[in-house]
Amino acid sequence: MRGAVLYAPGDIRVEHRPDPAIIEPTDAIIRLSATCICGSDLWPYRGVEKHDGPAPMGHEYVGVVEEVGGQVATIKPGQFVVGSFFASDNTCEICRSGYQSSCVHRVPMGAIGTQAQLARVPLADGTLVATPEPPRADLVPSLLAASDVLGTGWFGAVAAAVGPGKTVAVVGDGAVGLCAVLAAKRLGAERIIAMSRHAPRQELAREFGATDIVTERGDEGVTAIKDMTGGLGAHSVIEAVGTQESMTQAIRSTRPGGHVGYVGVAHGVELPGDELFFSHVHLHGGPAPVRQYLPELIGLIWNRDIDPGRVFDLTLPLDQSAEGYKAMDERRAIKVLLSP
Amino acid sequence: MRGAVLYAPGDIRVEHRPDPAIIEPTDAIIRLSATCICGSDLWPYRGVEKHDGPAPMGHEYVGVVEEVGGQVATIKPGQFVVGSFFASDNTCEICRSGYQSSCVHRVPMGAIGTQAQLARVPLADGTLVATPEPPRADLVPSLLAASDVLGTGWFGAVAAAVGPGKTVAVVGDGAVGLCAVLAAKRLGAERIIAMSRHAPRQELAREFGATDIVTERGDEGVTAIKDMTGGLGAHSVIEAVGTQESMTQAIRSTRPGGHVGYVGVAHGVELPGDELFFSHVHLHGGPAPVRQYLPELIGLIWNRDIDPGRVFDLTLPLDQSAEGYKAMDERRAIKVLLSP
């Protein structure tokens, strides 16, 4: 099969990789219908995160089941399935509490690499959720978004305790931030402030439900949020970047007793304990337990209540993955869908 | 009047200070029935926290109202009252959301100094809660505990989402940690693990409701908690110290999706963002909104359902404050009550 491999920062190649095979009796093999490039793929691509290349890339996926292991009971060949970036058994105590991305048996899909034509999915019964029937082609991008960015934005909104009557600010206008806006809208937020300085992203944020746009960043961004909230700060702030500046901005934009939901993968972030202590915020986040939300999100997409696939503003053949990474790195594209 | 003043690290003197007077029409003057020394008073006493001495000390208090300003409507002279370490209006949006210690008009009582015979209490109607009638003498220590350590331990337990069926660990065996054990018991925790290596504190922890004692600290303490919880960690961990080691221990002792409630005033703490991200814990804490809990806690004390005053294991006249600080600094006393 063909698959994307990172050799070194900036050096993505699509090349022949061995076809995956069933290793554990709980595995499934899927043929990818679509895959994509994640904001978090840019960390190693930019060399910010060390990778021992050559390494297969990608952890978002939808596709059709080709084969299952002997212990797979509910997932069947021929089903169209969506999974998350961590395979999980969905039966352990941590999974049952809703934290499948910390499953005691979790397997990171990024190590398997789903920017490819085929992929092995461990713990198939726990990991994969089948659609009611094979989807129409125009639903595929939204189902693919559910695999990570939508589920991650959703978790950010839940972690930030978004709800009716609340003012929500979203730090970060990447695909996750935009999906967090969509989630905040669905969860009933009264006011949704998207922090963005890029016109096409502002526009999509508004279409997803943002009521206000703030273009300032850092301390000026904090001041803008305070000015809009009677000096108090937002009730809920979703952090979808993962840098020191964005985390600081999120915490300082939140009122005492408010909630910060952070889903940007933290890189080089240090939180000063005294500032956090006196900020009085609730802080929760981490790798989103997307599996928890998949049945609900697939239902919303299936019924065309939401259209998160709109975050894909560039579609390329898998073989042009290098161009896809470049477009996202240079912020020419919000998110790139790859057709295997 | 007489009052305790910190001149320099280790140098506490009780001396003549001017009697307080009504400054704002919302003030009350109270005559202290009892006051005490807080673990947080030890930070400046030890020189860990800078203080521009000479500075009045103390922020815990119960007493009888002597005089009220012209705009005080509900608090009356002659009432026995309990207040918290932040004066608060109890009417602003932040107070109404339950975060009175971040009231937009808050005044730190520590700057006024309640280790004294008299004290001015700003925002009296919002800050003070009167008992049904003057209390019997044996209730005074517990009412004084409600002023800070009990309310703080209670907030720690609430912030750690303590509840029925949960396993709770408490890091710190000072008065706040012990009160957190008591709070966890009242809030229905199934298992309460007190982390302590001091026999008299272990004993009080057990009397307050601890089911288990762990004497190990740091990584060994984390391992002990994991071993007791099927490798997962506790559902709820209350941090009641405020150091890097205790915060790290608390976070690592908590299972993914679990809650850390931190009430130890953070000193020199830096939380690494990536560890926090992948820990998947909820983090909440800060200066406890004791005012929120005072009516309930006073009720429990009044009905003799709880006896938090037992954390006071040394009572001294106010004039011997220096000896009180020394006893707490050397961990000879858990908490020192001062009789003005």
Interface residues (C-beta under 8 A of the other chain):
Chain A: E93 I94 S97 G98 Y99 S101 S102 V104 G230 G231 L232 G242 Q244 M247 R255 P256 G257 Y262 V265 A266 H267 G268 V269 E270 L271 P272 G273 D274 L276 F277 F278 S279 H280 V281 H282 L283 H284 G285 G286 P287
Chain B: E93 I94 S97 G98 Y99 S101 S102 V104 G230 G231 L232 G242 Q244 M247 R255 P256 G257 Y262 V265 A266 H267 G268 V269 E270 L271 P272 G273 D274 L276 F277 F278 S279 H280 V281 H282 L283 H284 G285 G286 P287
